[in-house]
Structures are given as structure tokens and as C-alpha cells.
Amino acid sequence: YGAELGAFARCVRGLSGDGGGLSDPRLLDEARSLYDRYLGVYAENLLGAHRGGDSGAVFSRPLAFVAHSLVDMLAATGEARYRELLREAMDVLLTFQRAQSDVAGEPSAVFLMGQGGGSAVPFMDCHSAALLALVRAMPVLEDDRFAAALDLGLGAYCLATLRFELGRLRSKQDTVGVDFVDSAGKRRVMGGEWNFCAALTLRAFKALRRSRHPAIRAVEEKHRGRLDLLAAVMHDQIRRSLRPREGGALEVRTSVLSGEGNSETQPWAALALAEDALDD
């Protein structure tokens, strides 16, 4: 749901003329009306349930993209209400953060998918979406918690060699993952063998590198060497997943072993690889 809100917000931002988009008042009003309507639905039915104590009402990845959308709406309109809604969304997002120690005993943290039962796991797409939201929200809200959470979250990424199975296909894959300690105290890795996970992570890394905010730049400089290595592995994974299509086009398959792409992998990969995805 959050990604859809992000799409409407990006339409509003583009139609308002930001980022070189075409200014169209009629379409702008329609896109903004749709955005506000669906944001209200999300706030009433999901954030409202979360505030009421339903730990399973909200998941971190959609919430991260709600925050992502609010940054765009604020950039497009300048309206203070979007800043206040962004502050609330980020406050809730930070409740999904769980502190831990990495393999060297240094502090790190992961962002869980959900807060109850089997959803309390840091899937790589959820973790990376949260870090992307932190990068984008920091220049807007100037909250020192965001840089600290980003620093700890980057420390959770790791290189991993995993057994990957897809139907009858099986392989050993070198990939990037999220290192975490589960509720039983066992160290585990949530792998990024699916390309939408790698693409979301690359997009977060790219936004981190492009940020001009001093606190974000300091975090990026601290982790730069490791991030360069991790990014190279993920770029190679996507390269090995490309499939030529008619007319000189390229399709990003869902994984190295997959035979085709899908409607989630293709846009995530495109936004990760584009020079400027307006993620500032």
C-alpha cells in the first residue's frame, strides 16, 4: 500500500513541475486528491489500528514508503501538514528497529517486517526500505535519531553464501543479506537473492551517497568501503539476471535462477539503476 501512495506522490511532484516534470493543473489536482484520499484510508485503518494496540496492523516496508511519499508531497506543496504526518510515520517506523550486536560485537540494528509472531523478522526489503526512508526524512525533520538508526542499520548488512532453491533448480549463491540474531539467540541471515531485495538496497545506498545533508554524509563516509563492496555484489547479481528482449530491451529476472521478471522486480531495479530517481 505504501508503494502505491509513493507512486501517487511522485505523480504530484512531477506534475507540479519539480524534477523537470510537465506542469498540468488538472491532472495535478486529480493526483493530489487521490493521494490525500488513500493516505486518509491508510491513516484511519492501519495507523489507527496500530495506535489502538494492534501489533499486526502495520508492516515496516509499506510504512517506509508512506514516509517516502510524504517527503515528495512536502517537496511538491510545502504544506506543513505533510511534515507533521511524516513525523508521525517516522516515529512509528522507529518502533520496528531492534538493537543487536554484529559478528564483531559492535552495535548494529535491524528493522523488522512486523512486530508480532512470525513477522518479527528483518527481511532485507523491509530493512532497506526503512533505511531509504531515514535518508529522505532526515533533511526534512532534522531528527538526530535518524542518522543514528541509519548508522546502526548499515552495520547489519553482510556478505553471505546461501543455498538457493527455485523449483527443481538449486544453486550456491554469493549475495548480500541482513545479519541478525533471532529470538532464540541464533545468528541468522536474511538473504537478498531475490532481485527486488537487492534493488531496494541499491536504491537506499544510492540515496545515501547522493545526500547533501552533513549527518547523512558522515554516516556514508564511515561505511563507504563496505558499501562499495556490497553494492558491487548486488550489481553483479542483477547483471547475471538480465534477459534480452525484443527491440533491444532488457528484462531483469526475479533472480539469477528465474526464467522471467515480474511487476515488482522491474520497477525496483529501474529505480535502483537510474542516475536520478528524485530520492533527495
N, C-alpha and C positions, 0 to 999 in steps of 0.2 A: 504494500500500500504506500509506503514511503517513497519508493522509486517512482510511482505514478504521480505523486504530488511533486516530486522533483522535476518530472517532465513538464507538468503544467507551469511550474515556477520558471523553468528555463524558457518556455514559450513566452511568458510575460516579460522576462528580462530581454529576450531577443526582440520582441515586438515593440518594446519601449525604446529601441534604438541602441541599447547597450551592447557592446561587443560587435558593432558593425551590423547589427540586425536591421531588418526593414521595419520602419515605423508604420503601424496600421492601427489607428484608434479603435475601429470597430472590433477587430479581432483581439486587440489588447483588452478591451472591456469584457469580451466573452471569456477569454482565457483567465482573466483575473477573477471573474465571477465564479467560474468553475473551481478554480483553486480555493477560493475562500469557502465555497460550499463544502468541498471534500475535506478541507482542513478542519472545518467545524464538525464534520461527521467523525473524523479521527479523534479529535479532542474530546468530544462528548462520549463516544462509545468505547474508546480504548484508553486514552489518558484518564478519563473519568473513572473507568473501572479500576485502573491502576491506583489512583488516589484513594479509591474505596477499599483497597486491600486485596484486589485480585492479582496475585503474583504472576498469573499466566496470561494477562490481558495484552501485555506489550512485549515485543521482541526487539532486540537491540539493533538489528540491521534496518528494519523499516523505520525505527525511531531515528536512527542516524541520518537517513535520507529525508525525514521530515525536517530535521535541523538543517540539512543541506539545502532544502527548498526554501526555508525561511531566510537563509543568507541571501539567496537570489532575490526573494521578494523585497527584502530590505534594500538591496542594491538597486532594484528597479523602481521602487516607490519612495524610499526614505521614510516610510511610516513607522512611528515608534512602536505601534502595537506588534509589529512583526519582531522587533527586537525583544520585547517582553515575552512573546511566545517562544522565541529562540532560547531565551534564558531558562524558561521552564523546561523545554525539551532537553537542554543540555544538563540541567540538574537531574532529571530523571535518567538520562543516559549514563551519567557518572555512577549511578547506583548499580549498574551492571559490571562495574570494574571490580576485579578481585585481585588483591595483592598476593604475591608469592616470591620465591627466590628462583633464580635461574640455575643452570648447571654449575656455574662458578660460585654460587652462593650469594650473588649480587641481587639487589631488589629488582623485581620486574612485576608486571601486572598483565592480566588478560581481561578482555571484555567478553562476558558470557552471552550466549544466544538469548537465554531466558533466565528467570530467577527461581524456577520451580522444577522439581523432578528431573527427568531426563534432558530437559532443555538447558540445564545449568552447565553447559559445555562451551568452550571458546572456539566455535567453528571459525575458520580463517576468514570467510567472507564477512561475518559479523564483527570480528575483531578489527579487520581492515576498514570496514565502513565506519566504525566508531572513531578510528584514528583520523580518517578523512574529515569527519565532522569536527573533530577537535582543531585540526589545522585551519579549517574555514571559519570556525566560530571565534577563534582567538582574536583576530583583528577587530571584530565587531563588538565583543563583550569585554575584552581586556581582563580576562579571568586567569589568574596565575595557576589555578588548578589544572587548566587545560594543558599548559606546557609540561607540568609535572606528570600528568597522566599520559601524555604523548611520549615522554622520555621513557617511562616505565613500560609502556605498551610496545615500543620499538624493541625493547630488550627481550621480548618474548618470541620474536621470530628466530627461526633456526633452519639450518640445512638438515634434510632428512632423506634417508634411503628407505623407501616403503615398498611393500608388496602391493601391487595394484591389480585388481581383477575387474574385468568388464565382460560379463557373459562367460564365454569359453576362453576368452583371451586373458593372459596373465603375464605380468612383467615386473621387473625390479625397476623402480623409478627414483631417480635423484631429483628431489624437489625442495621447495620451501614450505615450512609448516609453522605452526604455533606450538611452542613448548609450554606444557602446563603440568601441574600436579593435581590429580583428581581428588575426589572427596575421601578416597581410601588411602591417600598419601603416595600413590604410584605416579611416577613421571611418565607422561604420555605426549604424543604429538598429534595434533590435528593437521593433516596434510593438505597441501594446495594442489593436488594432482588434477583437479578439475579446473579448467582454464578460466571460468568466471571468478574463482577464488584468486588465482594468480593476477588476473586483470584488475580486480578491485584493489589488490595490494599494490600493484604497479601504479595505479591511479593515485592512491594515497601517497606513495613515495614521490610521485611527480609533483603533486600539490605541495608537499613538504619542501622540495627543492626550489620551487618557484616562489615560495612565500617570501615576502619582504619584511615580515614582522620580526623584530630583533630577537624575541624569546624563541620563536619557531626556528629562526636561523641558527641560534645557538644549539638547539636540540639536534638539528640536522647535521651540523658540523661535528658534534660529538659522535654520532652514529654513522657518519658518511662512509667510512671504509667498509663496514659490514653491509650497509645498504647497497653499495655498488656491487658487491659480490652477490647478494641475494637477488638484486634486480637482473643481473646477467643470467642467473639460472632461470628465472621466470621468463625473460625474453627468449631464451633458447627453447624453453618448453613450448611457448606459443609458436615460435618458428617451426618447430618439428610437428606442430599440429595444423599447419596450413594446408589447404587443398585447393588446387587450381579449379576455377570455374569458367564457364563460357564467357567470352567477351573480355578476357584478360583479368577477370575478377579473382579475388582470393576469399576463401571461406575459412574461418577459424573453427576447427572442430572442437567439440566439447572437452576432449582430452587427447593425449598422444595416441591412445588406443582406439579412439572413437572413429566411426565412419562418416560422421556428419556433425554440423553445428546445431545450434538451436537459438531461440529468440532471446535467451538470456546471455549466452556466451558472446554473440556477435556484437551487440551494443556495448557491453562492458569492455570487450577487447578494443573496440574502436575508440572509446573514450580514454582508455589507458594509453593507446599508442598515438593519439592525436597530439600535435605540438601544443595546442592551447584548447583545453576543454572548459574554459571560463571558470575554473575551480580556484578563484582567487577571492 
